[in-house]
Amino acid sequence: MDRIYLIDLYDIYSDLLNDKKKVYFEYYYFDNLSLSEISENLNISRTAVHKSLKNIEDKLKFYEEKLELYKKRKELKEIIDKINDEDIKQKLEDISW
């Protein structure tokens, strides 16, 4: 799965994850820690880290499948980008996420 896509999904849906899942995701995707480094930091097995990350990725994809907020955000951005009136364009960008 594309790393940037998963990070974008995380930006949208992270509030739906518990704090523990956020730590796993952020260590791996934002801090660029290896599975081994994460397992050492959290005192759990490397396999547990791998399974947790897989579970988190699946949850993020599930949320997008059901809610389609990423898709809608992308479509809205494409529409805004086509607007020539800068004032209207700015107002729409300000109220969109």
C-alpha positions as CSV (number, residue, x, y, z in Angstrom):
1,M,0.0,0.0,0.0
2,D,1.2,3.5,-0.8
3,R,2.8,5.1,2.2
4,I,1.6,8.6,1.4
5,Y,-1.9,7.3,0.9
6,L,-1.9,5.6,4.3
7,I,-0.5,8.8,5.9
8,D,-3.3,10.8,4.3
9,L,-5.9,8.3,5.6
10,Y,-4.3,8.6,9.1
11,D,-4.6,12.4,8.9
12,I,-8.3,12.0,8.3
13,Y,-9.2,9.1,10.5
14,S,-6.6,9.1,13.3
15,D,-9.2,10.3,15.8
16,L,-11.0,6.9,15.3
17,L,-7.9,5.0,16.5
18,N,-6.9,4.5,20.2
19,D,-3.7,6.0,21.6
20,K,-1.8,2.7,21.4
21,K,-2.5,2.4,17.7
22,K,-1.5,6.0,17.1
23,V,1.8,5.3,18.7
24,Y,2.5,2.3,16.5
25,F,1.6,4.2,13.3
26,E,3.5,7.3,14.2
27,Y,6.6,5.4,15.2
28,Y,6.6,3.5,11.9
29,Y,5.3,6.1,9.4
30,F,6.4,9.5,10.9
31,D,9.5,8.6,12.9
32,N,10.7,5.9,10.4
33,L,11.5,3.4,13.1
34,S,11.9,-0.2,12.1
35,L,9.7,-3.0,13.4
36,S,12.6,-4.1,15.7
37,E,13.1,-0.6,17.0
38,I,9.4,-0.2,17.8
39,S,9.3,-3.6,19.5
40,E,12.3,-2.6,21.7
41,N,10.7,0.8,22.6
42,L,7.4,-0.8,23.5
43,N,8.8,-4.1,24.9
44,I,6.7,-6.3,22.7
45,S,7.6,-8.8,19.9
46,R,8.4,-7.7,16.4
47,T,5.6,-9.9,15.2
48,A,3.1,-8.1,17.5
49,V,4.2,-4.8,16.0
50,H,3.8,-6.1,12.5
51,K,0.3,-7.5,13.2
52,S,-0.7,-4.2,14.9
53,L,0.5,-2.1,11.9
54,K,-1.3,-4.4,9.5
55,N,-4.5,-4.1,11.6
56,I,-4.2,-0.3,11.7
57,E,-3.7,-0.1,7.9
58,D,-6.8,-2.4,7.4
59,K,-8.8,-0.2,9.7
60,L,-7.8,3.0,7.9
61,K,-8.7,1.4,4.6
62,F,-12.0,0.2,6.0
63,Y,-12.9,3.7,7.3
64,E,-12.2,5.1,3.8
65,E,-14.2,2.4,2.1
66,K,-17.2,3.2,4.2
67,L,-16.9,7.0,4.6
68,E,-14.9,8.0,1.5
69,L,-13.6,11.2,3.1
70,Y,-10.2,10.9,1.3
71,K,-12.0,10.5,-2.0
72,K,-14.3,13.4,-1.4
73,R,-11.4,15.6,-0.3
74,K,-9.5,14.8,-3.4
75,E,-12.5,15.5,-5.7
76,L,-13.2,18.8,-3.9
77,K,-9.6,19.8,-4.3
78,E,-9.8,19.1,-8.1
79,I,-12.9,21.2,-8.3
80,I,-11.4,24.1,-6.3
81,D,-8.3,24.0,-8.5
82,K,-10.4,24.7,-11.6
83,I,-12.0,27.8,-10.1
84,N,-10.6,31.0,-11.6
85,D,-12.0,33.5,-9.1
86,E,-9.2,33.6,-6.4
87,D,-11.5,35.0,-3.7
88,I,-14.0,32.2,-4.1
89,K,-11.3,29.7,-4.4
90,Q,-9.7,30.9,-1.2
91,K,-13.0,30.8,0.7
92,L,-13.7,27.3,-0.4
93,E,-10.2,26.2,0.6
94,D,-10.6,27.8,4.0
95,I,-13.8,25.9,4.7
96,S,-12.7,22.6,3.2
97,W,-10.4,20.4,5.2
